[in-house]
Amino acid sequence: MARLLLAPDPAATIDLMATNGVLTQLLPEMAHRDRLPALIKAETETETAPDYLRRLAAIVDLDEVGARALAARLKFSNADRDQLCRLCDPVVRPDPGVGLKQNRVALYRLGAEIFNELVLVGAAQNSDQDWLSLYSLPNTNSIPPFYITGQDVVDLGVPAGSEIGDLLEQVENWWIAGDFAADREVCLEYLQSLVTARS
């Protein structure tokens, strides 16, 4: 199956397999083989090499549970299983229908690699939208790493425990909502205000 999906254009072979009843036995989860041409077109336009996990994610409709079950049946490696889950059921998705700010949040949450993989999958699933306009976003938008660590919270006198994680999450969400504009000093000031408010 991996070799088939890595072919330059496997659509004709897959259609033949479907016609002869082979596909329902080999990959009954394949619900949208019609998406392959759009995905291959997007890969060609972005000069992206074929990837069988990307192509598989584009032609099935699975949540994480379903993706894990498919990966187990096909005896995927742990790394391939996890990648398929990220592509089938990501924590957040890019979306050409929303603004730059929301897509920057998706880029931060996903990382550049998964963001662009999901852009290509999205182009296959919704070919009427300009998904490829998002493909260059990781290269044109620099998002810094989150500046605050658990040690910063401890340094303010907060005892070890779940409160540290809660405070970090609050500061990070505030930083993200501000489009990543606050630097470390400003983030620390906001953290201090949260700690003071809890006192």
HELIX and SHEET records of a PDB file:
HELIX    1   1 ALA A    2  LEU A    5  1                                   4    
HELIX    2   2 ALA A   11  THR A   19  1                                   9    
HELIX    3   3 VAL A   22  LEU A   26  1                                   5    
HELIX    4   4 ARG A   33  ARG A   35  5                                   3    
HELIX    5   5 LEU A   36  GLU A   45  1                                  10    
HELIX    6   6 TYR A   52  ILE A   59  1                                   8    
HELIX    7   7 GLU A   64  ARG A   73  1                                  10    
HELIX    8   8 ASN A   78  CYS A   88  1                                  11    
HELIX    9   9 LEU A  100  LEU A  110  1                                  11    
HELIX   10  10 ALA A  112  GLN A  125  1                                  14    
HELIX   11  11 TRP A  131  LEU A  134  5                                   4    
HELIX   12  12 LEU A  137  THR A  140  1                                   4    
HELIX   13  13 GLY A  150  ASP A  155  1                                   6    
HELIX   14  14 SER A  162  ALA A  177  1                                  16    
HELIX   15  15 ARG A  184  ARG A  198  1                                  15    
END                                                                             
